[in-house]
Amino acid sequence: MNIQETLKKSIASILESLYGITEVKIDLTATRSEFPGDVTLLVFPYVKAARKAPEATAAEIGEALKNSLPDVVAGYNVVKGFLNIELSKNIFFAQFKAAYPQEKFGYVAPDENAPAVMVEYSSPNTNKPLHLGHIRNNLLGYSVSRLLEASGKRVFKTQIVNDRGIHICKSMLAWKLFGGGETPESSGIKGDHLVGKYYVEFDKAYKKEIDELKATGMSEEDAKKNAPLIKQAQEMLRLWEEKDPEVIALWEMMNGWVYDGFKVTYDRLGVEFDRNYYESQTYLLGKDNVQEGLEKGVFYRRDDGSVWIDLTGDGLDEKLVLRGDGTSVYITQDIGTAITRFKEFDIDSLIYTVGNEQDYHFKVLFLILGKLGYKWAEKLYHLSYGMVDLPTGKMKSREGTVVDADDLMDDMVRTAREISEELGKLDGMSSEEKDRLYNMIGMGALKYFMLKVDPKKRMMFNPKESIDFNGNTGSFIQYTYARIQSIKRKYGSLPLEVAQVDGLDAREEALIKNIMEFPALIQKAASVHSPALVANYTYDLVKEYNSYYQNVPILSTEDENMRTFRVQLSDLTGRVIKNAMAILGIEVPDRM
């Protein structure tokens, strides 16, 4: 049990004993630097039950806490409604000694009975390659999965691939008309890029036809509907739905190119999936569930045969769930897919990683599933995130102006190479080692920059700012980790037993205190689905360590035990950095 858990358990007992409080949230935070103390308890939630002023309530809790944990609590002070708890000096060394042998300090190993969560992310279309927006989505969804695993949950990672519809047929038709049999092998173009090329070609030719029809006096709206290309694409979609062998063969071939391309991008991003769902297999799901909802009175049918749900009583609108011709809409498919997932997997909750433009959609989806009687609807969560902006402006995939994920990753690695070569600290490395390091730095910078921002916030991504060996960047953190590994190499083999020392420097106490916050930080970040908390904790830890490194002699101290202890403290700091960065999907180098 870590120190925060020990304190919380004792505080809970004190609150019940003093005030009869049995169920209340206990919030412990690090004490602000301008006040003496290590951990702070907010006492305002207990004042009403205590029937005393906040200061008196805090003092009473502080005194009881000091008496109940004399080896842990050395003293306390009260500032208005805040109880600042001063920990025993011995507790820091004892905590370090207990944590040091743990390779995965801070992680909770899940067991077979641990709660299971499914996390959906990526959800690409098979008519174009992944772009900058997909990068944030993938990194966020994958990192939340890693975070939940570190907190002790069982996690299933999944995506739903949008592999059908008119947008897919546009690429297929353009390739058929203009492709001349071009393939990824014959062109040397990555499969998803090749298919994306024909999506752009379709749009160019379609616009040209619209302009020609408008020149004859047709309105723009009618021109868009009557352009030969769009009619051919609609016919191709009809044939696909009728399982026309020629169209299906073309669809399978071009989707295969895209999947091969996606795999390369996913591997490079370092993300993976336990299960893929495909819209071509799920688009008919949900229709039976709508029928069940009609029988239960959850939905109603209009005169045109369409089926709706009235959510005005819930502060929303009426929502179409089935068209008059019996065909599905997106919400229908999502209803069926959610029900299918809970049947196929032993999961307790489901997280959808989708941009905030879909906030309303998921409010409606979760409400509908609840009204259909699924209790797990309360455990559905929309991990809503803001869009990614660039200094150069917005992206438009139809016009081929997207910031391609592969191109961006190439640019990040290239920038890492240029900066690293300017610093000139890679002497003695082979070209293979250098290439691996450039990739580690470039991808680390990209991931950290994306993940350090609260998911809900819209963000501006500037590639040039993301690679900086000073400041709140992945490169700065990686450099500190590499520094620690250098210290360990210079020291030699570290003993498994923690070196015994008589007293700790104030900076050592501060560093240990920071390290010991990591387990609670993981649990908190997992509960709010925010890798940003992990990223910024890691940056604060690295700053604390660098201050320690610059002000306290580590290898040069004459006391052998103290030297060993300080290298061991550096070692544990490095492992926490590595474990935290692993949650973000970031590798850390031994040399840099």
C-alpha positions in Angstrom: 0.0 0.0 0.0 1.5 3.4 -1.0 1.5 6.4 1.3 -1.6 8.0 -0.2 -3.6 4.9 0.2 -2.3 4.6 3.8 -3.4 8.2 4.5 -6.7 7.8 2.8 -7.5 4.6 4.8 -6.7 6.3 8.1 -8.6 9.5 7.2 -11.6 7.4 6.3 -11.5 5.7 9.7 -11.1 9.1 11.5 -14.0 10.7 9.6 -16.3 7.8 10.6 -15.1 7.9 14.2 -15.3 11.6 14.7 -18.3 12.6 12.5 -20.1 9.4 11.4 -19.1 10.0 7.8 -19.0 6.6 6.0 -19.1 7.5 2.3 -17.1 10.5 1.1 -14.4 11.2 -1.4 -11.0 11.9 0.0 -8.9 14.2 -2.1 -5.2 14.3 -1.4 -2.9 16.6 -3.4 0.8 17.7 -3.2 1.2 20.6 -0.7 1.8 23.9 -2.4 5.5 25.0 -2.3 4.8 28.1 -0.2 3.5 26.1 2.7 5.2 23.5 4.9 4.0 20.0 4.4 3.9 17.2 1.8 0.3 16.2 1.3 -2.8 18.4 1.6 -6.3 17.4 2.4 -9.3 19.6 1.5 -11.6 19.5 4.6 -14.6 21.6 3.4 -16.6 18.5 2.4 -16.6 17.4 6.1 -17.4 20.7 7.8 -21.2 20.3 7.8 -21.0 16.9 9.5 -18.3 18.2 11.9 -20.4 21.2 12.9 -17.2 23.2 13.3 -15.3 25.9 11.4 -13.1 24.6 8.6 -9.9 25.5 10.6 -11.1 23.6 13.7 -12.2 20.6 11.6 -8.8 20.4 9.9 -7.0 20.7 13.2 -9.1 17.9 14.7 -8.5 15.6 11.7 -4.8 16.5 11.8 -4.3 15.6 15.4 -6.2 12.3 15.0 -4.1 11.5 12.0 -0.8 12.2 13.8 -1.9 9.9 16.7 -3.1 7.1 14.4 0.0 7.1 12.1 2.9 8.3 14.3 5.5 6.6 12.1 4.1 8.3 9.0 2.8 11.7 10.0 5.4 14.0 11.7 3.1 17.0 12.0 0.5 19.2 10.3 -0.5 22.8 9.8 -3.8 24.3 8.8 -4.4 27.0 6.2 -8.1 27.9 6.2 -9.9 24.8 5.0 -6.7 22.9 4.0 -4.9 20.4 6.2 -1.2 20.3 5.2 0.3 16.9 6.4 4.0 16.8 7.1 5.4 13.3 6.6 8.1 11.6 8.7 11.6 12.0 7.3 12.1 8.3 7.6 9.1 7.6 5.4 10.8 8.8 2.2 13.6 6.3 2.5 11.2 3.5 3.5 9.0 4.3 0.5 12.0 4.3 -1.9 13.3 1.1 -0.4 10.0 -0.6 -1.0 9.6 0.7 -4.6 13.1 0.2 -5.9 12.9 -3.6 -6.6 9.7 -3.1 -8.7 10.5 -3.0 -12.4 7.0 -1.8 -13.3 6.6 0.5 -10.3 3.2 2.3 -10.5 1.6 -0.4 -12.7 -1.1 -2.7 -11.4 -1.0 -6.1 -13.0 -4.5 -7.1 -14.2 -5.9 -10.5 -13.2 -8.5 -12.6 -15.0 -11.3 -11.0 -12.8 -10.3 -7.4 -13.4 -12.8 -5.1 -15.1 -12.6 -5.3 -18.9 -12.8 -2.3 -21.2 -13.0 -2.1 -25.0 -11.5 1.0 -26.6 -12.4 1.9 -30.1 -10.1 4.2 -32.1 -8.9 5.0 -35.6 -12.0 4.1 -37.6 -10.6 5.1 -41.0 -12.2 5.2 -44.5 -10.8 2.9 -47.1 -10.8 5.6 -49.8 -7.7 7.5 -48.5 -4.6 7.3 -46.4 -4.5 8.2 -42.7 -3.9 11.9 -42.0 -3.0 14.2 -39.1 -6.4 13.9 -37.5 -6.1 10.1 -37.5 -2.7 10.5 -35.8 -4.2 12.3 -32.8 -7.1 9.8 -32.7 -4.8 6.7 -32.8 -2.3 8.0 -30.3 -5.0 9.0 -27.9 -7.0 5.8 -28.2 -3.9 3.6 -27.9 -2.5 5.6 -25.0 -5.8 5.4 -23.1 -5.7 1.6 -23.7 -2.1 1.5 -22.2 -3.2 3.7 -19.4 -6.1 1.5 -18.5 -3.9 -1.6 -18.6 -1.4 0.1 -16.3 -4.2 0.8 -13.9 -5.1 -2.9 -13.7 -7.9 -3.2 -16.3 -8.2 -5.8 -19.0 -8.4 -4.0 -22.3 -9.6 -4.9 -25.8 -8.5 -2.5 -28.6 -10.7 -2.3 -31.7 -11.5 -0.2 -34.7 -14.4 -0.1 -37.1 -13.3 0.3 -40.7 -15.6 2.4 -43.0 -15.1 0.2 -46.0 -18.4 0.7 -47.9 -20.5 3.6 -49.3 -20.5 6.1 -52.0 -17.1 7.6 -51.0 -15.5 4.2 -51.5 -17.2 3.7 -54.9 -15.8 7.1 -56.0 -12.2 5.8 -55.7 -13.1 2.5 -57.3 -14.8 4.2 -60.3 -12.0 6.7 -60.8 -9.4 3.8 -60.8 -11.6 1.9 -63.3 -11.9 4.9 -65.6 -8.5 6.5 -65.3 -6.2 4.0 -63.7 -5.0 2.0 -66.7 -4.4 -1.0 -64.4 -2.1 0.9 -62.1 -1.2 -1.1 -58.9 1.0 -0.4 -55.9 3.6 -2.7 -57.3 3.6 -1.1 -60.8 3.6 2.4 -59.5 5.7 2.1 -56.4 3.0 4.0 -54.5 1.9 2.8 -51.1 -1.6 1.1 -51.4 -3.6 3.6 -49.4 -1.9 6.5 -51.1 -2.8 5.0 -54.5 -6.4 4.7 -53.7 -6.5 8.2 -52.2 -5.0 9.5 -55.4 -8.1 8.2 -57.3 -10.4 9.7 -54.7 -8.9 13.1 -55.6 -9.0 12.3 -59.3 -12.8 11.5 -59.0 -13.4 14.9 -57.3 -11.5 16.8 -60.1 -13.4 15.1 -62.9 -16.7 15.4 -61.0 -16.2 19.2 -60.5 -15.3 19.5 -64.2 -18.6 17.8 -65.2 -20.5 20.1 -62.8 -19.0 23.2 -64.3 -19.9 21.9 -67.8 -23.5 21.3 -66.8 -23.7 24.7 -65.1 -22.5 26.3 -68.4 -25.6 24.9 -70.1 -27.8 26.7 -67.6 -28.3 24.0 -65.1 -28.3 25.0 -61.4 -25.4 23.9 -59.3 -27.6 21.6 -57.1 -29.1 19.9 -60.2 -25.6 19.7 -61.8 -24.3 17.9 -58.7 -27.1 15.4 -58.9 -27.0 14.8 -62.7 -23.2 14.7 -63.4 -22.5 11.4 -65.1 -19.8 10.4 -62.7 -21.9 10.7 -59.6 -24.6 8.6 -61.3 -22.0 6.0 -62.2 -20.8 5.9 -58.6 -24.3 5.5 -57.3 -24.9 2.6 -59.7 -21.6 1.0 -58.6 -22.9 1.2 -55.0 -26.2 -0.4 -56.0 -24.2 -3.2 -57.7 -22.1 -3.7 -54.6 -25.1 -4.0 -52.4 -26.4 -6.7 -54.9 -23.1 -8.5 -54.6 -22.2 -8.1 -58.3 -19.1 -10.3 -58.7 -17.1 -7.8 -60.8 -17.7 -4.9 -58.4 -17.0 -7.0 -55.3 -13.7 -8.2 -56.9 -12.7 -4.6 -57.5 -13.7 -3.6 -54.0 -11.8 -6.4 -52.4 -8.7 -5.7 -54.5 -8.6 -1.9 -53.7 -9.4 -2.4 -50.1 -6.6 -4.9 -49.8 -4.2 -2.3 -51.1 -5.5 0.1 -48.5 -5.2 -2.4 -45.6 -1.6 -3.1 -46.6 -0.9 0.6 -46.5 -2.7 1.1 -43.2 -0.6 -1.7 -41.6 2.6 0.1 -42.5 1.3 3.3 -40.9 0.0 1.6 -37.8 3.2 -0.3 -37.3 5.2 3.0 -37.6 2.8 4.7 -35.1 3.2 1.8 -32.8 -0.5 1.1 -32.5 -2.4 -2.2 -32.8 -5.8 -3.7 -32.5 -7.2 -6.9 -31.0 -10.2 -6.9 -33.3 -11.3 -5.2 -36.5 -14.9 -4.5 -37.3 -15.9 -3.6 -40.9 -18.9 -1.5 -41.9 -19.5 -3.8 -44.8 -20.3 -6.4 -42.1 -22.1 -4.2 -39.6 -24.2 -1.9 -41.8 -27.2 -4.2 -41.5 -26.9 -4.5 -37.7 -29.4 -2.7 -35.5 -32.5 -3.2 -37.7 -33.7 -6.1 -35.5 -33.0 -4.0 -32.5 -35.1 -1.1 -33.9 -37.9 -3.6 -34.4 -37.6 -4.7 -30.8 -37.7 -1.1 -29.7 -40.9 -0.5 -31.7 -42.5 -3.4 -29.9 -41.4 -1.9 -26.6 -42.7 1.5 -27.5 -39.2 3.1 -27.4 -39.5 4.0 -31.1 -42.4 5.1 -33.2 -43.2 4.8 -36.9 -44.3 7.8 -39.0 -46.7 7.7 -41.9 -43.9 7.4 -44.5 -42.7 4.2 -42.8 -39.6 5.8 -41.2 -38.8 5.0 -37.5 -37.9 7.7 -35.0 -37.3 8.2 -31.3 -38.5 11.3 -29.4 -35.8 12.5 -27.1 -37.2 16.0 -26.5 -38.0 14.9 -22.9 -34.3 14.4 -22.5 -33.4 17.8 -23.8 -32.5 16.6 -27.3 -34.4 16.3 -30.6 -36.3 13.6 -32.4 -33.9 11.2 -34.1 -34.4 9.1 -37.2 -33.3 5.5 -36.6 -34.6 3.8 -39.8 -35.5 5.3 -43.2 -38.9 4.8 -44.8 -37.4 2.3 -47.3 -36.1 0.2 -44.4 -32.4 1.2 -44.8 -30.2 2.0 -41.9 -28.7 5.3 -40.8 -25.4 5.5 -38.9 -27.1 5.4 -35.5 -28.8 2.1 -36.4 -25.5 0.5 -37.2 -24.0 1.9 -34.0 -26.8 0.5 -31.9 -26.3 -3.0 -33.4 -22.5 -2.9 -33.2 -22.5 -1.9 -29.5 -24.9 -4.7 -28.7 -22.8 -7.2 -30.7 -19.6 -6.2 -29.0 -21.1 -6.7 -25.5 -22.3 -10.2 -26.7 -19.0 -11.1 -28.2 -16.7 -9.8 -25.5 -16.7 -10.1 -21.7 -16.5 -6.3 -21.3 -17.8 -4.0 -18.6 -17.5 -0.8 -20.5 -16.8 0.7 -23.9 -14.9 3.8 -24.9 -15.3 5.5 -28.3 -12.4 7.7 -29.3 -14.1 10.1 -31.7 -13.7 13.8 -32.4 -16.0 16.3 -30.7 -18.0 17.0 -33.8 -19.8 13.7 -32.9 -20.7 14.7 -29.3 -24.4 14.9 -30.1 -24.4 11.6 -31.9 -23.0 9.7 -28.9 -25.4 11.4 -26.5 -28.2 10.1 -28.6 -26.7 6.6 -29.0 -26.1 6.2 -25.3 -29.6 7.4 -24.4 -31.2 5.0 -27.0 -29.3 2.0 -25.7 -30.3 2.8 -22.1 -34.0 3.1 -23.1 -33.7 -0.3 -24.9 -32.9 -1.7 -21.5 -29.2 -2.3 -21.7 -27.7 -1.5 -18.2 -24.2 -1.3 -19.6 -25.3 1.8 -21.5 -24.3 3.7 -18.3 -20.7 2.4 -18.9 -20.4 3.8 -22.4 -18.0 6.7 -22.7 -17.3 9.1 -25.6 -13.6 10.1 -25.4 -14.3 13.4 -27.2 -11.2 15.2 -28.5 -10.6 18.5 -30.2 -9.4 18.9 -33.8 -5.8 19.4 -34.7 -4.9 22.7 -36.5 -1.8 23.5 -38.3 0.0 26.8 -38.9 -0.8 26.3 -42.6 -4.6 26.0 -42.1 -7.3 23.3 -42.4 -7.2 20.0 -44.4 -9.5 19.0 -47.3 -9.1 15.3 -48.3 -11.2 15.6 -51.6 -8.7 18.3 -52.8 -5.7 16.3 -51.8 -4.5 18.9 -49.3 -4.5 16.7 -46.2 -1.5 16.5 -44.0 -0.6 12.9 -44.7 0.3 10.8 -41.7 3.2 9.1 -43.5 4.6 12.4 -44.8 4.3 13.9 -41.3 6.2 11.0 -39.7 8.9 11.3 -42.4 9.2 15.0 -41.6 9.5 14.4 -37.9 12.3 11.8 -38.3 14.1 14.1 -40.8 14.0 17.0 -38.4 15.2 14.7 -35.6 18.2 13.7 -37.8 19.1 17.3 -38.6 19.0 18.5 -34.9 20.9 15.4 -33.7 23.6 15.9 -36.2 23.9 19.6 -35.3 24.4 18.6 -31.7 27.1 16.2 -32.8 26.8 13.7 -29.8 26.5 10.5 -31.8 30.1 9.6 -32.3 30.7 5.9 -32.2 27.2 5.0 -33.2 26.6 2.8 -36.3 24.4 4.1 -39.1 21.7 1.6 -38.0 21.9 2.8 -34.4 21.6 6.4 -35.6 18.6 5.7 -37.8 16.8 3.9 -34.9 17.6 6.9 -32.6 16.3 9.5 -35.2 13.1 7.5 -35.5 12.8 7.3 -31.7 13.3 11.0 -31.2 11.1 12.0 -34.1 8.2 9.7 -33.2 8.6 10.5 -29.5 8.4 14.2 -30.2 5.2 13.7 -32.3 3.5 11.5 -29.8 4.4 13.6 -26.8 3.3 16.9 -28.4 -0.1 15.3 -29.3 -0.7 13.7 -25.9 0.5 16.4 -23.5 -2.6 18.5 -24.4 -5.9 17.7 -22.7 -7.9 15.5 -25.1 -10.9 17.9 -25.0 -8.9 20.9 -26.2 -8.4 21.8 -29.8 -4.7 22.0 -30.5 -2.2 23.6 -32.8 0.5 21.2 -33.9 3.7 22.8 -34.9 6.3 20.2 -35.9 9.3 22.6 -35.5 8.3 23.3 -31.8 7.8 19.6 -31.0 11.5 18.6 -31.2 13.4 20.7 -28.6 15.9 19.3 -26.1 14.7 22.0 -23.7 11.1 22.5 -22.5 8.0 20.4 -22.3 8.8 18.0 -25.1 9.3 14.3 -25.6 12.9 15.0 -26.7 13.7 16.7 -23.4 12.4 13.7 -21.5 14.2 11.2 -23.7 17.4 13.1 -23.2 17.1 13.0 -19.4 16.4 9.3 -19.5 19.6 8.8 -21.7 21.5 10.9 -19.1 20.4 8.6 -16.3 21.6 5.5 -18.3 24.9 7.2 -18.8 25.3 7.7 -15.1 24.5 4.0 -14.5 27.1 2.9 -17.1 29.7 5.0 -15.4 28.9 3.6 -12.0 28.9 -0.1 -13.1 26.7 -2.9 -11.8 24.2 -1.7 -9.2 23.4 -3.9 -6.2 19.8 -5.1 -5.8 19.8 -4.1 -2.1 19.2 -0.4 -1.5 22.3 1.3 0.0 21.7 2.4 3.6 22.2 6.1 4.2 21.9 8.2 7.4 19.9 11.1 6.0 18.4 12.5 2.8 19.1 15.8 1.0 15.9 18.0 0.7 16.1 17.5 -3.1 16.2 13.7 -2.6 13.1 13.9 -0.5 11.4 16.0 -3.1 12.4 13.6 -5.9 11.2 10.5 -4.0 7.9 12.3 -3.1 7.4 13.0 -6.8 8.2 9.4 -7.8 5.7 8.1 -5.1 2.9 10.1 -6.7 3.1 7.9 -9.9 0.8 5.0 -8.8 -2.0 7.4 -7.8 -1.4 9.5 -10.9 -2.0 6.4 -13.1 -5.3 5.7 -11.4 -6.4 9.3 -11.6 -5.4 9.6 -15.3 -7.2 6.3 -16.1 -10.4 7.4 -14.3 -10.6 10.6 -16.5 -9.1 9.0 -19.6 -6.3 11.6 -19.9 -2.8 10.7 -21.1 -2.1 14.4 -20.7 -1.9 13.9 -17.0 0.8 11.3 -17.4 2.7 13.4 -20.0 2.8 16.5 -17.8 3.6 14.4 -14.6 6.6 13.0 -16.5 7.8 16.5 -17.5 7.6 17.6 -13.9 9.5 14.6 -12.7 12.2 15.2 -15.3 12.5 18.8 -14.2 12.8 17.7 -10.6 15.5 15.2 -11.5 17.5 17.7 -13.5 17.5 20.1 -10.6 18.7 17.3 -8.4 21.4 16.3 -11.0 22.7 19.9 -11.2 22.8 20.6 -7.5 23.6 17.3 -5.8 26.9 15.4 -6.6 26.0 11.8 -7.7 29.0 10.0 -8.9 31.5 12.5 -7.4 30.4 12.1 -3.8 33.1 10.4 -1.6 30.7 8.4 0.6 30.4 5.0 -1.2 26.9 4.2 0.3 25.6 7.7 -0.7 27.0 7.3 -4.2 25.3 4.0 -4.6 22.0 5.3 -3.2 22.0 8.3 -5.5 22.6 6.2 -8.6 19.8 3.9 -7.4 17.6 6.9 -7.0 18.5 7.9 -10.5 17.8 4.4 -11.7 14.3 4.3 -10.2 13.6 7.8 -11.6 14.6 6.4 -15.0 12.3 3.4 -14.7 9.4 5.7 -13.8 10.2 7.8 -16.8 10.3 4.7 -19.0 7.1 3.3 -17.6 5.3 6.7 -18.0 6.5 7.1 -21.5 5.4 3.6 -22.4 1.9 4.5 -21.5 2.2 7.2 -24.1 3.6 4.7 -26.6 7.0 6.4 -26.6 10.3 4.6 -26.5 13.3 6.1 -24.6 16.9 5.7 -25.7 19.8 4.5 -23.7 22.1 6.9 -25.5 21.4 10.2 -27.1 
